[in-house]
Amino acid sequence: MKAETSEPIKERGARAAVMFAAQVTFDQVERRYGADYALKDISLDISPGEVVCLLGPSGCGKTTLLRIASGIEKPSGGRVLINDREVAGPNRFVPPEQRSVGLMFQDFALFPHLTLIENVAFGLKGLPREEARREAAAVMARVGLESFTNAYPHTLSGGQQQRVALARAIVPRPAVMLMDEPFSGLDVQLRDSMQEETLALLRETRATSLIVTHHPEEAMRLGDRIAVMRAGRIVQFGEAEDLYDHPADLFVARLFSEINEVKYEVSGGLIDTPVGQLPPPPGAKDGDTVVLCIRERDIVVNPVGQGLAGRVLHVRFLGDIDLLEIGVQGFDEPLRVRTPHYAKWAKGAEVGLTILPERVLVFPENGTDGP
């Protein structure tokens, strides 16, 4: 592929056509393959014009849910509704082309034998040829590729191909946009810029959007709300800040931040820790083992004598931050701490640590914390 030109999606007087955003509802959706569940009891309401990210590890059911929303797969149980119209259920199945849904896959799925404008116009077969080309050309101009209309996909960089795929998905003006890991094949810098540009175009067109990702930062950057999935179920659904501050379990906490995990036993209805006595999670009783979680970024490193006594055992440079390992009074194992690089803490330094009790998370040892 050719090198990316880094030309941004352009701001133009002619804006992208506004779509009629739709509400999307999953009502107790299931998908079985024999006796195995890929999805189980998925219930989700997505408001018109909302951008929702499906976040979770590979194999958790994200893409399966997207394929069911699009009509590529049928649910084994439950219903899918678009604007309260059932498009998949026990007694009804609407084919993909009748759902007003746009699809964008992680490999972009461009046709190599068609020019770019032919690729973009592919979904406009109901229009006369010249009208379809005009619509396609207008959207290509919107994504900054008007000079590439007669080029072929293999001549473009990954970022340019991503723009063509986005233009092709949007040009039919679908009510719902479904995107499966659309940025996974791009390098880090290009991925960040394409995320911002894609989000701007989705906002401009008012498309209701469902985006699959396994990157928490990407989900936080793009989504109005995030649905965290694990083993075919939705573990937690909400705004990014709520999921970060109030994770439902250890699995969600690990997704959104790097944490130190320390086990304690409940005694006298409390957990006795170096940062103070803390309440156990609901339902925990004396003798139960719980996991104390301290985010690496929530620990403040001070000069010696301020806070818990500690010694820096190791320093790893990570660009604008340093990752420290610190032996801390009261903890059997060193704590990992992320500090600004300019702080210049050195191996062997005596320090003090501040850990705010209200920033500490506590979960049951046997909580839902697997992959």
Secondary structure as UniProt FT lines:
FT   STRAND          24..33
FT   TURN            34..35
FT   STRAND          36..46
FT   TURN            48..49
FT   STRAND          51..55
FT   TURN            58..59
FT   HELIX           62..70
FT   STRAND          77..82
FT   TURN            83..84
FT   STRAND          85..89
FT   TURN            90..91
FT   STRAND          92..93
FT   HELIX           96..98
FT   TURN            99..100
FT   STRAND          101..104
FT   TURN            106..107
FT   TURN            112..113
FT   HELIX           116..120
FT   HELIX           121..123
FT   TURN            125..126
FT   HELIX           129..142
FT   TURN            143..144
FT   HELIX           146..148
FT   TURN            149..150
FT   HELIX           153..155
FT   HELIX           158..170
FT   TURN            171..172
FT   STRAND          176..180
FT   TURN            182..185
FT   HELIX           188..205
FT   STRAND          208..213
FT   HELIX           216..222
FT   STRAND          225..230
FT   TURN            231..232
FT   STRAND          233..238
FT   HELIX           240..245
FT   HELIX           250..256
FT   STRAND          259..265
FT   TURN            268..269
FT   STRAND          270..273
FT   TURN            274..275
FT   STRAND          276..278
FT   TURN            282..283
FT   TURN            286..287
FT   STRAND          289..295
FT   HELIX           296..298
FT   STRAND          299..303
FT   TURN            304..305
FT   STRAND          308..317
FT   STRAND          321..328
FT   TURN            329..330
FT   STRAND          335..340
FT   HELIX           341..343
FT   TURN            347..348
FT   STRAND          350..355
FT   HELIX           357..359
FT   STRAND          361..364
FT   TURN            365..366
//
